[in-house]
């Protein structure tokens, strides 16, 4: 009787597939070996996994002796070694005759395993290089010490012993949360005493603030898998680098030695956590606190100012939908954009940040439909540009609007209007400085956003809204623009 594959629906036999390899079901390890117990448990587990993946019922050992699985059901064309349990071919995982089965994806599982093996190999090479450097340095020290007197020799030997002890203690304290990661460029040790590097890559003024943010979100960033590609601190750094420098995901993947898809997933997960945890940093202050801390450069006529508002736009890619392209077309930028309303206090902190709207939306519509008016109470004064035609909306609440004088249809402004406009411009300029600082600090806001970031979820929020919330919250954590 010829060899035939035991997988359901597979018609491969030794006759119709000459040259094909057919593999036996794994047997339980019975040979005497120094790791006999471990190998026996592992082989038994592998045998049960094969039977489960192929959905074979209870079979006797005699029946299993006649069962074969052809090479078509392994990604690499053959089973992996017994000790390589993490390999996707440790058990059949391809074309098993049913949709539900081994949860691993074919090529992705093999690529993931290869990347993990390469990272582990690089780590071993780095450890060997470090050990060789230590040995070489010890040889040089011994040659130098041999020239000195006997007393110096004893002293140096003691110092050498202390150095070795410190080295051993350091090795014992290494974190094990990410044993497969070989990247050490963006670790806590690397950044804890380097505020310049922290500022460049994250936009935060010092490493102490960065560690405080990490301590806040660490418990929410714990990976689902035990062997994650990056630590939670590196995931945070990757996401901050993305919004700070707007580097492509391919660049981030090379920097952190991960795949592009993994970098994208980490960024989305981390931004979601940051937006939820720090959204309360964008807060509308109480009136008594606001008025008592009004900056000195506010003249008496602007002491009652509650908020200074303006809109800024961000470029977006074109969509396949003509309606979406029409709604995002900006007459001001002559391009497809999204528009965001931002409100600041006199101290320069962001007190209101709207969701993203299409670039075609008017400033008045955003003010009236973004929830901004819910924060206004009678007696408030709002500073804005000429394009904010919201006087009627504010009058209905009992608040007032202060905007520059209109010049359309007027040959010459009255001297008093000129002076009032000049004073107003000196105060209103701060919202433009905050918007400029926000864009300079987070370069993702001056690039062209992909359409995928604009898709809304069931609650009506888009991913760009989470990015805006994160950027606004981090801006408020930094020193105010004065």
C-alpha positions as a Markdown table, in Angstrom:
| # | Residue | x | y | z |
|---|---|---|---|---|
| 1 | Unk | 0.0 | 0.0 | 0.0 |
| 2 | Unk | 1.5 | 3.4 | -1.0 |
| 3 | Unk | 1.9 | 6.4 | 1.2 |
| 4 | Unk | -1.0 | 8.8 | 1.5 |
| 5 | Unk | -1.5 | 12.1 | 3.3 |
| 6 | Unk | -3.8 | 11.8 | 6.4 |
| 7 | Unk | -5.0 | 15.4 | 6.3 |
| 8 | Unk | -8.8 | 15.8 | 5.5 |
| 9 | Unk | -9.3 | 16.6 | 1.9 |
| 10 | Unk | -5.7 | 16.1 | 0.8 |
| 11 | Unk | -5.3 | 13.7 | -2.1 |
| 12 | Unk | -1.5 | 13.7 | -2.2 |
| 13 | Unk | 0.0 | 10.2 | -2.4 |
| 14 | Unk | 3.4 | 8.8 | -3.3 |
| 15 | Unk | 2.0 | 7.8 | -6.7 |
| 16 | Unk | 0.5 | 11.1 | -7.9 |
| 17 | Unk | 3.1 | 13.3 | -6.2 |
| 18 | Unk | 6.5 | 11.7 | -6.9 |
| 19 | Unk | 9.3 | 13.4 | -5.0 |
| 20 | Unk | 7.0 | 14.7 | -2.2 |
| 21 | Unk | 8.0 | 14.1 | 1.4 |
| 22 | Unk | 5.7 | 12.4 | 3.8 |
| 23 | Unk | 6.3 | 12.6 | 7.5 |
| 24 | Unk | 5.3 | 10.3 | 10.4 |
| 25 | Unk | 3.4 | 11.5 | 13.4 |
| 26 | Unk | 5.9 | 12.4 | 16.2 |
| 27 | Unk | 6.6 | 9.7 | 18.7 |
| 28 | Unk | 7.1 | 10.1 | 22.4 |
| 29 | Unk | 10.8 | 10.4 | 23.4 |
| 30 | Unk | 11.8 | 7.2 | 25.2 |
| 31 | Unk | 15.6 | 7.3 | 24.8 |
| 32 | Unk | 17.7 | 7.8 | 27.9 |
| 33 | Unk | 19.1 | 11.4 | 27.8 |
| 34 | Unk | 20.3 | 13.9 | 30.3 |
| 35 | Unk | 17.2 | 16.0 | 29.5 |
| 36 | Unk | 15.0 | 12.9 | 29.3 |
| 37 | Unk | 12.1 | 14.3 | 31.4 |
| 38 | Unk | 11.9 | 17.6 | 29.4 |
| 39 | Unk | 12.2 | 15.9 | 26.0 |
| 40 | Unk | 9.5 | 13.3 | 26.9 |
| 41 | Unk | 7.0 | 16.1 | 28.0 |
| 42 | Unk | 7.8 | 18.1 | 24.9 |
| 43 | Unk | 7.5 | 15.2 | 22.5 |
| 44 | Unk | 4.2 | 14.2 | 24.1 |
| 45 | Unk | 2.9 | 17.7 | 23.8 |
| 46 | Unk | 3.9 | 17.8 | 20.1 |
| 47 | Unk | 2.2 | 14.5 | 19.4 |
| 48 | Unk | -1.0 | 15.8 | 20.9 |
| 49 | Unk | -0.7 | 19.0 | 19.0 |
| 50 | Unk | -0.4 | 17.2 | 15.7 |
| 51 | Unk | -3.5 | 15.1 | 16.5 |
| 52 | Unk | -5.4 | 18.2 | 17.5 |
| 53 | Unk | -4.4 | 20.3 | 14.4 |
| 54 | Unk | -5.4 | 17.5 | 12.1 |
| 55 | Unk | -8.6 | 16.9 | 14.1 |
| 56 | Unk | -7.8 | 13.2 | 14.4 |
| 57 | Unk | -9.9 | 11.3 | 17.0 |
| 58 | Unk | -8.4 | 9.0 | 19.6 |
| 59 | Unk | -6.0 | 6.7 | 17.7 |
| 60 | Unk | -4.0 | 3.8 | 18.9 |
| 61 | Unk | -0.2 | 3.7 | 18.4 |
| 62 | Unk | -0.6 | 1.1 | 15.7 |
| 63 | Unk | -3.0 | 3.3 | 13.7 |
| 64 | Unk | -0.6 | 6.3 | 14.1 |
| 65 | Unk | 2.2 | 4.3 | 12.7 |
| 66 | Unk | 0.4 | 4.2 | 9.3 |
| 67 | Unk | -0.5 | 7.9 | 9.4 |
| 68 | Unk | 1.6 | 10.4 | 7.2 |
| 69 | Unk | 1.4 | 14.1 | 6.6 |
| 70 | Unk | 2.8 | 15.5 | 3.3 |
| 71 | Unk | 5.1 | 18.5 | 2.9 |
| 72 | Unk | 2.3 | 20.7 | 1.6 |
| 73 | Unk | 1.0 | 21.2 | 5.1 |
| 74 | Unk | 4.2 | 22.9 | 6.4 |
| 75 | Unk | 5.2 | 26.5 | 5.6 |
| 76 | Unk | 8.9 | 25.5 | 5.1 |
| 77 | Unk | 8.0 | 22.1 | 3.6 |
| 78 | Unk | 9.1 | 20.0 | 6.6 |
| 79 | Unk | 8.5 | 19.8 | 10.4 |
| 80 | Unk | 10.6 | 21.9 | 12.7 |
| 81 | Unk | 13.0 | 20.4 | 15.2 |
| 82 | Unk | 11.5 | 19.1 | 18.5 |
| 83 | Unk | 13.3 | 21.8 | 20.6 |
| 84 | Unk | 12.1 | 24.7 | 18.4 |
| 85 | Unk | 8.6 | 24.8 | 19.9 |
| 86 | Unk | 8.0 | 28.5 | 18.8 |
| 87 | Unk | 8.5 | 27.6 | 15.1 |
| 88 | Unk | 5.2 | 27.7 | 13.1 |
| 89 | Unk | 6.1 | 24.3 | 11.6 |
| 90 | Unk | 6.3 | 22.6 | 15.0 |
| 91 | Unk | 3.0 | 21.2 | 14.0 |
| 92 | Unk | 1.1 | 21.1 | 10.6 |
| 93 | Unk | -0.5 | 24.6 | 10.1 |
| 94 | Unk | -1.2 | 24.9 | 6.3 |
| 95 | Unk | -4.1 | 23.7 | 4.2 |
| 96 | Unk | -5.6 | 21.6 | 6.9 |
| 97 | Unk | -9.0 | 21.2 | 5.3 |
| 98 | Unk | -10.9 | 23.5 | 7.6 |
| 99 | Unk | -11.1 | 27.2 | 8.3 |
| 100 | Unk | -10.6 | 27.1 | 12.0 |
| 101 | Unk | -7.5 | 25.4 | 13.2 |
| 102 | Unk | -4.0 | 26.6 | 13.8 |
| 103 | Unk | -4.4 | 30.3 | 14.4 |
| 104 | Unk | -1.0 | 31.2 | 12.8 |
| 105 | Unk | -1.0 | 32.9 | 9.5 |
| 106 | Unk | 1.2 | 31.2 | 6.9 |
| 107 | Unk | 4.0 | 33.6 | 5.8 |
| 108 | Unk | 3.5 | 36.1 | 8.6 |
| 109 | Unk | 4.1 | 33.4 | 11.2 |
| 110 | Unk | 7.3 | 32.2 | 9.6 |
| 111 | Unk | 8.5 | 35.8 | 9.2 |
| 112 | Unk | 7.7 | 36.6 | 12.8 |
| 113 | Unk | 9.7 | 33.5 | 13.9 |
| 114 | Unk | 12.7 | 34.4 | 11.7 |
| 115 | Unk | 12.8 | 37.9 | 13.1 |
| 116 | Unk | 12.6 | 36.7 | 16.6 |
| 117 | Unk | 15.5 | 34.2 | 16.0 |
| 118 | Unk | 17.6 | 37.0 | 14.4 |
| 119 | Unk | 17.0 | 39.3 | 17.4 |
| 120 | Unk | 18.0 | 36.5 | 19.8 |
| 121 | Unk | 21.1 | 35.9 | 17.6 |
| 122 | Unk | 22.1 | 39.5 | 17.6 |
| 123 | Unk | 21.7 | 39.7 | 21.4 |
| 124 | Unk | 24.0 | 36.7 | 21.8 |
| 125 | Unk | 26.6 | 38.3 | 19.5 |
| 126 | Unk | 26.4 | 41.6 | 21.4 |
| 127 | Unk | 26.9 | 39.8 | 24.7 |
| 128 | Unk | 29.9 | 37.9 | 23.3 |
| 129 | Unk | 31.4 | 41.2 | 22.0 |
| 130 | Unk | 30.9 | 42.8 | 25.4 |
| 131 | Unk | 32.5 | 39.8 | 27.1 |
| 132 | Unk | 35.5 | 39.9 | 24.8 |
| 133 | Unk | 36.0 | 43.6 | 25.4 |
| 134 | Unk | 36.0 | 43.0 | 29.1 |
| 135 | Unk | 38.6 | 40.2 | 28.8 |
| 136 | Unk | 40.8 | 42.4 | 26.5 |
| 137 | Unk | 40.6 | 45.3 | 29.0 |
| 138 | Unk | 41.6 | 42.9 | 31.8 |
| 139 | Unk | 44.7 | 41.7 | 29.9 |
| 140 | Unk | 45.8 | 45.3 | 29.4 |
| 141 | Unk | 45.2 | 46.1 | 33.0 |
| 142 | Unk | 47.3 | 43.1 | 34.1 |
| 143 | Unk | 50.2 | 44.2 | 31.9 |
| 144 | Unk | 50.2 | 47.7 | 33.4 |
| 145 | Unk | 49.8 | 46.4 | 36.9 |
| 146 | Unk | 52.8 | 44.1 | 36.5 |
| 147 | Unk | 55.1 | 47.1 | 36.2 |
| 148 | Unk | 53.9 | 48.6 | 39.5 |
| 149 | Unk | 55.0 | 47.8 | 43.0 |
| 150 | Unk | 53.6 | 45.0 | 45.1 |
| 151 | Unk | 51.4 | 47.3 | 47.1 |
| 152 | Unk | 49.9 | 48.9 | 44.0 |
| 153 | Unk | 49.3 | 45.4 | 42.6 |
| 154 | Unk | 47.2 | 44.4 | 45.6 |
| 155 | Unk | 45.2 | 47.6 | 45.4 |
| 156 | Unk | 44.5 | 47.1 | 41.7 |
| 157 | Unk | 43.5 | 43.5 | 42.3 |
| 158 | Unk | 40.9 | 44.7 | 44.8 |
| 159 | Unk | 39.7 | 47.3 | 42.4 |
| 160 | Unk | 39.4 | 44.7 | 39.7 |
| 161 | Unk | 37.4 | 42.4 | 42.0 |
| 162 | Unk | 35.0 | 45.3 | 42.8 |
| 163 | Unk | 34.6 | 46.0 | 39.1 |
| 164 | Unk | 33.8 | 42.4 | 38.4 |
| 165 | Unk | 31.3 | 42.3 | 41.2 |
| 166 | Unk | 29.5 | 45.4 | 39.9 |
| 167 | Unk | 29.4 | 43.9 | 36.5 |
| 168 | Unk | 27.8 | 40.7 | 37.8 |
| 169 | Unk | 25.3 | 42.7 | 39.8 |
| 170 | Unk | 24.3 | 44.7 | 36.7 |
| 171 | Unk | 23.9 | 41.6 | 34.7 |
| 172 | Unk | 21.6 | 40.1 | 37.3 |
| 173 | Unk | 19.4 | 43.2 | 37.4 |
| 174 | Unk | 18.8 | 43.3 | 33.6 |
| 175 | Unk | 15.0 | 43.4 | 32.8 |
| 176 | Unk | 13.6 | 40.3 | 31.2 |
| 177 | Unk | 10.4 | 41.7 | 29.9 |
| 178 | Unk | 11.8 | 41.9 | 26.4 |
| 179 | Unk | 14.4 | 39.2 | 26.0 |
| 180 | Unk | 14.0 | 39.3 | 22.2 |
| 181 | Unk | 14.7 | 43.0 | 21.7 |
| 182 | Unk | 18.2 | 43.9 | 20.7 |
| 183 | Unk | 17.6 | 47.7 | 20.4 |
| 184 | Unk | 19.1 | 49.7 | 23.3 |
| 185 | Unk | 19.0 | 53.2 | 21.7 |
| 186 | Unk | 15.8 | 54.3 | 23.4 |
| 187 | Unk | 15.9 | 52.7 | 26.8 |
| 188 | Unk | 15.3 | 54.5 | 30.1 |
| 189 | Unk | 19.0 | 54.2 | 30.9 |
| 190 | Unk | 19.9 | 55.9 | 27.7 |
| 191 | Unk | 17.5 | 58.9 | 28.2 |
| 192 | Unk | 17.5 | 59.4 | 32.0 |
| 193 | Unk | 20.5 | 61.8 | 31.9 |
| 194 | Unk | 20.1 | 63.2 | 28.4 |
| 195 | Unk | 17.5 | 66.0 | 28.3 |
| 196 | Unk | 18.7 | 67.2 | 24.9 |
| 197 | Unk | 18.0 | 63.8 | 23.3 |
| 198 | Unk | 14.7 | 63.6 | 25.1 |
| 199 | Unk | 13.7 | 67.1 | 23.8 |
| 200 | Unk | 14.7 | 66.3 | 20.2 |
| 201 | Unk | 12.9 | 62.9 | 20.0 |
| 202 | Unk | 9.8 | 63.6 | 22.1 |
| 203 | Unk | 9.4 | 67.4 | 22.4 |
| 204 | Unk | 9.3 | 67.1 | 26.2 |
| 205 | Unk | 11.6 | 69.4 | 28.1 |
| 206 | Unk | 13.3 | 66.8 | 30.3 |
| 207 | Unk | 13.6 | 63.0 | 30.9 |
| 208 | Unk | 11.9 | 63.4 | 34.3 |
| 209 | Unk | 8.6 | 64.4 | 32.6 |
| 210 | Unk | 9.0 | 61.5 | 30.1 |
| 211 | Unk | 9.4 | 59.0 | 32.9 |
| 212 | Unk | 6.4 | 60.4 | 34.7 |
| 213 | Unk | 4.3 | 60.0 | 31.6 |
| 214 | Unk | 5.5 | 56.4 | 31.2 |
| 215 | Unk | 4.7 | 55.6 | 34.8 |
| 216 | Unk | 1.2 | 56.9 | 34.2 |
| 217 | Unk | 0.5 | 54.8 | 31.1 |
| 218 | Unk | 2.7 | 51.8 | 31.8 |
| 219 | Unk | 0.0 | 49.6 | 33.1 |
| 220 | Unk | -2.3 | 50.3 | 30.1 |
| 221 | Unk | 0.5 | 49.5 | 27.6 |
| 222 | Unk | 1.2 | 46.0 | 28.7 |
| 223 | Unk | 1.4 | 43.7 | 25.7 |
| 224 | Unk | -1.0 | 40.9 | 25.3 |
| 225 | Unk | 1.9 | 38.5 | 24.3 |
| 226 | Unk | 4.5 | 37.6 | 26.9 |
| 227 | Unk | 7.3 | 38.0 | 24.3 |
| 228 | Unk | 6.7 | 41.5 | 22.9 |
| 229 | Unk | 8.9 | 43.1 | 20.4 |
| 230 | Unk | 9.4 | 46.2 | 22.5 |
| 231 | Unk | 9.1 | 47.2 | 26.1 |
| 232 | Unk | 6.3 | 49.6 | 27.1 |
| 233 | Unk | 8.9 | 52.4 | 27.4 |
| 234 | Unk | 10.1 | 51.8 | 23.8 |
| 235 | Unk | 6.5 | 51.7 | 22.6 |
| 236 | Unk | 5.9 | 55.1 | 24.2 |
| 237 | Unk | 9.1 | 56.5 | 22.7 |
| 238 | Unk | 8.2 | 55.2 | 19.2 |
| 239 | Unk | 4.8 | 56.9 | 19.3 |
| 240 | Unk | 6.3 | 60.2 | 20.6 |
| 241 | Unk | 8.9 | 60.1 | 17.9 |
| 242 | Unk | 6.2 | 59.6 | 15.3 |
| 243 | Unk | 4.1 | 62.7 | 16.3 |
| 244 | Unk | 7.3 | 64.7 | 17.1 |
| 245 | Unk | 9.3 | 64.1 | 13.8 |
| 246 | Unk | 6.6 | 62.5 | 11.7 |
| 247 | Unk | 9.0 | 59.8 | 10.5 |
| 248 | Unk | 7.6 | 57.1 | 8.2 |
| 249 | Unk | 6.7 | 53.8 | 9.8 |
| 250 | Unk | 9.4 | 52.1 | 7.7 |
| 251 | Unk | 12.0 | 54.3 | 9.3 |
| 252 | Unk | 10.7 | 53.5 | 12.8 |
| 253 | Unk | 10.6 | 49.8 | 11.9 |
| 254 | Unk | 14.3 | 49.9 | 11.1 |
| 255 | Unk | 15.2 | 52.0 | 14.2 |
| 256 | Unk | 13.4 | 49.6 | 16.6 |
| 257 | Unk | 14.1 | 46.4 | 14.6 |
| 258 | Unk | 10.4 | 45.5 | 14.1 |
| 259 | Unk | 8.1 | 45.1 | 11.1 |
| 260 | Unk | 6.3 | 48.0 | 9.6 |
| 261 | Unk | 2.9 | 46.6 | 10.6 |
| 262 | Unk | 4.0 | 46.2 | 14.2 |
| 263 | Unk | 5.2 | 49.8 | 14.3 |
| 264 | Unk | 1.8 | 51.0 | 13.0 |
| 265 | Unk | -0.1 | 48.9 | 15.5 |
| 266 | Unk | 2.0 | 50.1 | 18.4 |
| 267 | Unk | 1.5 | 53.7 | 17.4 |
| 268 | Unk | -2.3 | 53.4 | 17.2 |
| 269 | Unk | -2.5 | 51.5 | 20.5 |
| 270 | Unk | -0.2 | 54.0 | 22.4 |
| 271 | Unk | -1.9 | 57.1 | 21.0 |
| 272 | Unk | -5.3 | 55.7 | 22.1 |
| 273 | Unk | -4.0 | 55.2 | 25.6 |
| 274 | Unk | -2.3 | 58.7 | 25.8 |
| 275 | Unk | -5.5 | 60.4 | 24.5 |
| 276 | Unk | -7.6 | 58.7 | 27.2 |
| 277 | Unk | -5.2 | 59.2 | 30.0 |
| 278 | Unk | -4.3 | 62.8 | 29.3 |
| 279 | Unk | -7.4 | 64.3 | 27.8 |
| 280 | Unk | -8.2 | 65.9 | 31.2 |
| 281 | Unk | -5.1 | 68.1 | 30.8 |
| 282 | Unk | -7.1 | 70.2 | 28.2 |
| 283 | Unk | -9.3 | 71.8 | 30.8 |
| 284 | Unk | -11.4 | 75.0 | 30.8 |
| 285 | Unk | -10.3 | 76.9 | 34.0 |
| 286 | Unk | -12.6 | 78.5 | 36.6 |
| 287 | Unk | -13.3 | 82.2 | 36.0 |
| 288 | Unk | -11.8 | 83.3 | 39.4 |
| 289 | Unk | -8.6 | 81.4 | 38.8 |
| 290 | Unk | -8.4 | 82.6 | 35.2 |
| 291 | Unk | -8.9 | 86.3 | 36.0 |
| 292 | Unk | -6.6 | 86.3 | 39.0 |
| 293 | Unk | -3.7 | 84.8 | 36.9 |
| 294 | Unk | -4.2 | 87.0 | 33.8 |
| 295 | Unk | -0.8 | 88.0 | 32.4 |
| 296 | Unk | 0.5 | 91.6 | 33.0 |
| 297 | Unk | 0.6 | 92.4 | 29.2 |
| 298 | Unk | -3.2 | 92.3 | 29.1 |
| 299 | Unk | -4.4 | 95.9 | 29.2 |
| 300 | Unk | -7.3 | 96.7 | 31.5 |
| 301 | Unk | -9.7 | 96.5 | 28.5 |
| 302 | Unk | -8.8 | 92.8 | 28.1 |
| 303 | Unk | -8.9 | 91.7 | 31.8 |
| 304 | Unk | -12.2 | 90.0 | 31.3 |
| 305 | Unk | -11.0 | 87.9 | 28.3 |
| 306 | Unk | -11.8 | 84.3 | 28.9 |
| 307 | Unk | -10.5 | 82.6 | 25.8 |
| 308 | Unk | -8.7 | 83.5 | 22.5 |
| 309 | Unk | -9.8 | 81.3 | 19.6 |
| 310 | Unk | -8.6 | 80.6 | 16.1 |
| 311 | Unk | -8.6 | 77.7 | 13.6 |
| 312 | Unk | -5.8 | 76.0 | 11.9 |
| 313 | Unk | -5.7 | 73.5 | 9.0 |
| 314 | Unk | -3.8 | 70.3 | 8.4 |
| 315 | Unk | -3.3 | 68.8 | 4.9 |
| 316 | Unk | -4.8 | 65.4 | 4.1 |
| 317 | Unk | -4.6 | 63.0 | 1.3 |
| 318 | Unk | -7.4 | 62.8 | -1.3 |
| 319 | Unk | -10.2 | 60.3 | -0.9 |
| 320 | Unk | -11.9 | 58.0 | -3.4 |
| 321 | Unk | -15.2 | 59.6 | -2.3 |
| 322 | Unk | -16.0 | 62.8 | -4.3 |
| 323 | Unk | -18.2 | 64.0 | -1.4 |
| 324 | Unk | -15.3 | 63.7 | 1.1 |
| 325 | Unk | -13.0 | 65.5 | -1.3 |
| 326 | Unk | -15.5 | 68.3 | -1.6 |
| 327 | Unk | -16.0 | 68.6 | 2.2 |
| 328 | Unk | -12.3 | 68.8 | 2.8 |
| 329 | Unk | -11.5 | 71.3 | 0.1 |
| 330 | Unk | -10.2 | 74.6 | 1.6 |
| 331 | Unk | -10.6 | 77.8 | -0.3 |
| 332 | Unk | -7.9 | 79.4 | 1.9 |
| 333 | Unk | -5.2 | 76.7 | 1.4 |
| 334 | Unk | -6.4 | 75.7 | -2.1 |
| 335 | Unk | -6.0 | 72.1 | -1.0 |
| 336 | Unk | -7.7 | 69.3 | 0.8 |
| 337 | Unk | -7.4 | 69.9 | 4.6 |
| 338 | Unk | -9.1 | 69.3 | 7.9 |
| 339 | Unk | -9.8 | 72.3 | 10.2 |
| 340 | Unk | -9.5 | 72.4 | 14.0 |
| 341 | Unk | -10.7 | 75.0 | 16.5 |
| 342 | Unk | -8.3 | 75.8 | 19.3 |
| 343 | Unk | -8.9 | 78.1 | 22.3 |
| 344 | Unk | -6.2 | 79.3 | 24.7 |
| 345 | Unk | -6.1 | 81.1 | 28.0 |
| 346 | Unk | -4.1 | 84.3 | 28.6 |
| 347 | Unk | -1.3 | 82.1 | 30.0 |
| 348 | Unk | -0.9 | 80.3 | 26.7 |
| 349 | Unk | -2.3 | 76.9 | 27.7 |
| 350 | Unk | -4.8 | 75.2 | 25.5 |
| 351 | Unk | -8.2 | 75.2 | 27.1 |
| 352 | Unk | -10.3 | 73.9 | 24.2 |
| 353 | Unk | -9.5 | 71.7 | 21.2 |
| 354 | Unk | -12.3 | 70.7 | 18.8 |
| 355 | Unk | -12.6 | 67.5 | 16.7 |
| 356 | Unk | -11.4 | 67.6 | 13.1 |
| 357 | Unk | -13.7 | 69.1 | 10.6 |
| 358 | Unk | -13.5 | 69.3 | 6.8 |
| 359 | Unk | -11.5 | 72.2 | 5.4 |
| 360 | Unk | -14.7 | 73.6 | 3.7 |
| 361 | Unk | -16.4 | 74.1 | 7.1 |
| 362 | Unk | -16.8 | 77.7 | 8.2 |
| 363 | Unk | -15.4 | 79.0 | 11.4 |
| 364 | Unk | -18.9 | 79.9 | 12.6 |
| 365 | Unk | -20.2 | 76.4 | 12.0 |
| 366 | Unk | -17.4 | 74.8 | 14.0 |
| 367 | Unk | -17.9 | 77.2 | 16.9 |
| 368 | Unk | -21.6 | 76.6 | 17.1 |
| 369 | Unk | -21.4 | 72.8 | 16.7 |
| 370 | Unk | -18.1 | 71.7 | 18.4 |
| 371 | Unk | -19.3 | 72.2 | 22.0 |
| 372 | Unk | -17.3 | 75.4 | 22.4 |
| 373 | Unk | -20.4 | 77.5 | 23.4 |
| 374 | Unk | -21.1 | 75.0 | 26.2 |
| 375 | Unk | -18.2 | 76.5 | 28.1 |
| 376 | Unk | -19.2 | 80.1 | 27.7 |
| 377 | Unk | -21.2 | 81.8 | 30.5 |
| 378 | Unk | -22.6 | 85.4 | 30.7 |
| 379 | Unk | -20.0 | 88.0 | 31.1 |
| 380 | Unk | -17.2 | 86.2 | 29.2 |
| 381 | Unk | -15.2 | 88.0 | 26.6 |
| 382 | Unk | -14.0 | 86.1 | 23.5 |
| 383 | Unk | -11.1 | 87.3 | 21.3 |
| 384 | Unk | -11.2 | 86.1 | 17.7 |
| 385 | Unk | -10.3 | 87.1 | 14.1 |
| 386 | Unk | -12.6 | 88.8 | 11.6 |
| 387 | Unk | -13.7 | 85.5 | 10.1 |
| 388 | Unk | -15.5 | 84.4 | 13.3 |
| 389 | Unk | -19.1 | 85.8 | 12.7 |
| 390 | Unk | -20.4 | 84.5 | 16.0 |
| 391 | Unk | -21.5 | 87.7 | 17.7 |
| 392 | Unk | -25.2 | 86.7 | 17.6 |
| 393 | Unk | -24.4 | 83.3 | 19.2 |
| 394 | Unk | -22.5 | 84.9 | 22.0 |
| 395 | Unk | -25.0 | 87.6 | 22.5 |
| 396 | Unk | -27.7 | 85.0 | 23.1 |
| 397 | Unk | -25.6 | 83.7 | 26.0 |
| 398 | Unk | -24.7 | 87.1 | 27.4 |
| 399 | Unk | -21.1 | 87.0 | 26.4 |
| 400 | Unk | -19.3 | 89.4 | 24.1 |
| 401 | Unk | -17.0 | 89.1 | 21.1 |
| 402 | Unk | -14.0 | 91.3 | 20.4 |
| 403 | Unk | -12.6 | 91.2 | 16.9 |
| 404 | Unk | -10.6 | 93.6 | 14.7 |
| 405 | Unk | -12.5 | 96.4 | 12.9 |
| 406 | Unk | -13.7 | 95.6 | 9.4 |
| 407 | Unk | -12.0 | 97.5 | 6.6 |
| 408 | Unk | -14.3 | 96.4 | 3.7 |
| 409 | Unk | -16.0 | 99.4 | 2.1 |
| 410 | Unk | -14.1 | 101.8 | 4.3 |
| 411 | Unk | -11.3 | 104.0 | 2.9 |
| 412 | Unk | -9.8 | 104.9 | 6.2 |
| 413 | Unk | -10.4 | 103.6 | 9.7 |
| 414 | Unk | -11.1 | 105.9 | 12.6 |
| 415 | Unk | -8.0 | 106.6 | 14.7 |
| 416 | Unk | -9.7 | 105.0 | 17.7 |
| 417 | Unk | -10.5 | 101.9 | 15.7 |
| 418 | Unk | -6.9 | 101.7 | 14.6 |
| 419 | Unk | -5.7 | 101.9 | 18.2 |
| 420 | Unk | -8.2 | 99.3 | 19.4 |
| 421 | Unk | -7.2 | 97.0 | 16.6 |
| 422 | Unk | -3.5 | 97.4 | 17.4 |
| 423 | Unk | -4.1 | 96.5 | 21.1 |
| 424 | Unk | -6.3 | 93.6 | 20.1 |
| 425 | Unk | -3.7 | 92.3 | 17.7 |
| 426 | Unk | -1.0 | 92.4 | 20.4 |
| 427 | Unk | -3.1 | 90.1 | 22.6 |
| 428 | Unk | -4.6 | 87.9 | 19.9 |
| 429 | Unk | -1.2 | 87.1 | 18.5 |
| 430 | Unk | -0.7 | 84.6 | 21.3 |
| 431 | Unk | -3.1 | 82.1 | 19.9 |
| 432 | Unk | -1.2 | 82.1 | 16.6 |
| 433 | Unk | 2.0 | 81.6 | 18.6 |
| 434 | Unk | 0.5 | 78.6 | 20.4 |
| 435 | Unk | -0.7 | 77.1 | 17.1 |
| 436 | Unk | 2.8 | 77.7 | 15.5 |
| 437 | Unk | 4.5 | 76.2 | 18.6 |
| 438 | Unk | 2.1 | 73.2 | 18.5 |
| 439 | Unk | 3.0 | 72.5 | 14.8 |
| 440 | Unk | 6.7 | 73.1 | 15.3 |
| 441 | Unk | 6.8 | 70.7 | 18.3 |
| 442 | Unk | 4.7 | 68.0 | 16.6 |
| 443 | Unk | 5.6 | 67.7 | 12.9 |
| 444 | Unk | 2.8 | 65.3 | 12.3 |
| 445 | Unk | 0.5 | 68.3 | 12.2 |
| 446 | Unk | 2.4 | 69.9 | 9.3 |
| 447 | Unk | 2.6 | 66.8 | 7.1 |
| 448 | Unk | 0.0 | 65.3 | 4.9 |
| 449 | Unk | -2.2 | 62.9 | 6.8 |
| 450 | Unk | -3.4 | 59.6 | 5.3 |
| 451 | Unk | -7.1 | 59.1 | 4.8 |
| 452 | Unk | -7.0 | 56.1 | 7.2 |
| 453 | Unk | -6.5 | 58.5 | 10.1 |
| 454 | Unk | -9.8 | 60.3 | 9.3 |
| 455 | Unk | -12.1 | 57.2 | 9.5 |
| 456 | Unk | -14.5 | 57.5 | 12.4 |
| 457 | Unk | -15.4 | 54.8 | 14.8 |
| 458 | Unk | -18.8 | 54.0 | 16.3 |
| 459 | Unk | -18.6 | 56.9 | 18.7 |
| 460 | Unk | -17.9 | 59.4 | 16.0 |
| 461 | Unk | -14.2 | 59.9 | 16.9 |
| 462 | Unk | -11.4 | 59.5 | 14.4 |
| 463 | Unk | -7.8 | 58.6 | 15.0 |
| 464 | Unk | -6.7 | 62.2 | 14.1 |
| 465 | Unk | -8.9 | 63.4 | 17.0 |
| 466 | Unk | -6.8 | 61.2 | 19.4 |
| 467 | Unk | -3.6 | 62.6 | 17.9 |
| 468 | Unk | -4.8 | 66.1 | 18.4 |
| 469 | Unk | -5.8 | 65.5 | 22.0 |
| 470 | Unk | -2.4 | 63.9 | 22.7 |
| 471 | Unk | -0.5 | 66.8 | 21.1 |
| 472 | Unk | -2.6 | 69.4 | 23.0 |
| 473 | Unk | -2.1 | 67.6 | 26.3 |
| 474 | Unk | 1.6 | 67.2 | 25.9 |
| 475 | Unk | 1.8 | 70.9 | 24.9 |
| 476 | Unk | 0.2 | 71.9 | 28.2 |
| 477 | Unk | 2.8 | 69.8 | 30.1 |
| 478 | Unk | 5.6 | 71.9 | 28.5 |
| 479 | Unk | 6.6 | 75.4 | 29.5 |
| 480 | Unk | 4.0 | 78.0 | 28.3 |
| 481 | Unk | 4.8 | 80.3 | 25.4 |
| 482 | Unk | 5.3 | 83.8 | 26.9 |
